Amino acid sequence: MKKVKIYTIKNCPQCQEAKKYFVSQSIDFEEIDLTDDKSAAQDLVQKTGFAAVPQIEIENQIIVGWDQEKVKDLTSN
């Protein structure tokens, strides 16, 4: 199974939608909540160049924002 990480903040509707999708599809994921972790947030911006959430990392590929079709494509292979 592919390794999936999702970077989120509290009260983010798109983050919640993405997590619900992963659960509904039985996709295991690791959530990194950036709300109170400023160091992790800075690391993510340095890594991707974006401060937006959610950011979803699947096998070292980053999706900025919630794009169900991209997630589906990357997790179905």
URBELSUL-V983820 format. One record per helix or strand. SS is the DSSP state (@ for helix, = for strand). FROM is the first residue (numbers start at 1). LEN is the number of residues. If there is no record, write none. Layout:
ss:from:len
SS:FROM:LEN
SS:FROM:LEN
//
This chain:
ss:from:len
=:4:5
@:13:12
=:30:4
@:38:11
=:55:4
=:61:4
@:68:9
//
